[in-house]
Amino acid sequence: MNAREIEKCIDDFGTDIYRFCLKLCGDKADAEDLYQQAFLKALETEWTLDWEKNPKALFFSLAHNLWKSDRRKQARRNMIAPCSNFDDGTEMILHSDESIEEGYLQKELITEVWQIIQALPEKFL
């Protein structure tokens, strides 16, 4: 496809493709990226667009395939190195003056003391 055909496609049914991308992604920024990727992919390929058939369907399928490919890529990345957010306690430790080692040693000491207390005979409790 050439740039004039892409421009005509954007004018004719660009908003429908954008709405479809927004529905797939659920996020405005991701939808804009997907929208741009779909038209860029069409520009990079050397297809001839048949206006008698449904050219809008081509862009719907391009956007859907790019979205599925990105989801698969993210799933593979999460299997290799999962991303997780810090909980509030971890963030407080990271931003405090206390070192992580000291916090870990403190937790280990508390665990050991608790185990010793649990092992005491009934009459000492």
C-alpha positions in Angstrom: 0.0 0.0 0.0 1.1 3.5 -0.6 0.7 6.5 1.6 -2.3 7.9 -0.3 -4.2 4.7 0.2 -3.4 4.6 3.9 -4.5 8.3 4.2 -7.8 7.5 2.5 -8.3 4.5 4.8 -7.7 6.7 7.8 -10.2 9.2 6.6 -12.8 6.6 5.7 -12.7 4.3 8.7 -9.9 5.4 11.0 -12.2 6.2 13.9 -13.8 2.7 13.7 -10.3 1.1 13.8 -9.4 3.3 16.7 -12.5 2.4 18.7 -11.8 -1.3 18.0 -8.2 -0.8 19.3 -9.5 0.9 22.4 -11.9 -1.9 23.0 -9.1 -4.5 22.7 -6.6 -2.7 24.9 -8.8 -1.0 27.4 -6.2 1.8 27.7 -6.0 4.9 25.6 -2.2 5.0 25.3 -2.0 1.3 24.3 -4.9 1.8 21.9 -3.1 4.7 20.2 0.0 2.6 19.8 -1.9 -0.3 18.4 -3.8 1.9 16.0 -0.5 3.4 14.7 1.1 -0.1 14.5 -1.8 -1.4 12.4 -1.5 1.4 9.8 2.3 1.3 9.8 2.2 -2.4 9.2 -0.2 -1.9 6.3 2.2 0.8 4.9 5.2 -1.5 5.2 3.5 -4.4 3.3 3.2 -4.3 -0.4 -0.4 -5.3 -0.6 -2.8 -3.9 -3.2 -6.0 -2.8 -1.6 -9.2 -4.0 -3.3 -11.8 -1.3 -2.6 -14.6 -3.6 -3.9 -14.0 -6.0 -1.0 -14.1 -4.9 2.6 -10.8 -3.0 3.2 -11.9 -2.1 6.8 -11.8 -5.8 7.7 -8.1 -5.9 6.7 -7.3 -3.3 9.3 -9.5 -4.9 11.9 -7.6 -8.2 11.4 -4.2 -6.4 11.4 -5.0 -4.7 14.7 -6.3 -7.9 16.2 -3.3 -9.9 15.2 -0.9 -7.3 16.4 -2.7 -7.2 19.7 -2.6 -11.0 20.1 1.0 -11.0 19.2 1.8 -8.4 21.9 -0.2 -10.4 24.5 1.7 -13.5 23.7 5.0 -11.6 24.0 4.0 -10.2 27.4 3.0 -13.6 28.6 6.4 -15.1 27.6 8.2 -12.2 29.3 6.1 -12.7 32.5 7.0 -16.4 32.5 10.7 -15.7 32.2 10.8 -12.7 34.6 7.5 -11.9 36.3 6.9 -8.3 37.3 5.3 -7.5 40.6 4.5 -4.4 42.5 5.9 -3.7 46.0 3.6 -3.9 48.9 3.4 -1.0 51.3 5.7 -2.6 53.8 8.4 -3.2 51.2 8.2 0.3 50.0 8.5 1.7 53.5 11.6 -0.4 54.1 13.2 0.8 50.8 12.6 4.4 51.6 13.6 4.2 55.2 17.1 4.5 56.7 16.9 0.8 57.9 18.8 -1.6 55.8 17.1 -4.6 54.2 19.5 -6.9 55.9 18.7 -5.6 59.4 14.9 -6.0 58.7 15.5 -9.5 57.5 17.6 -10.4 60.6 14.9 -8.8 62.8 12.2 -11.0 61.3 14.4 -14.1 61.7 15.0 -13.3 65.3 11.3 -12.8 66.0 10.6 -16.2 64.3 13.2 -18.0 66.4 11.9 -16.5 69.6 8.4 -17.5 68.7 9.5 -21.0 68.0 11.3 -21.2 71.4 8.2 -19.9 73.2 6.0 -22.5 71.4 8.4 -25.2 72.5 8.2 -24.3 76.2 6.3 -26.7 78.5 2.7 -25.8 79.4 3.5 -24.7 83.0 5.8 -21.9 81.7 3.2 -20.4 79.5 
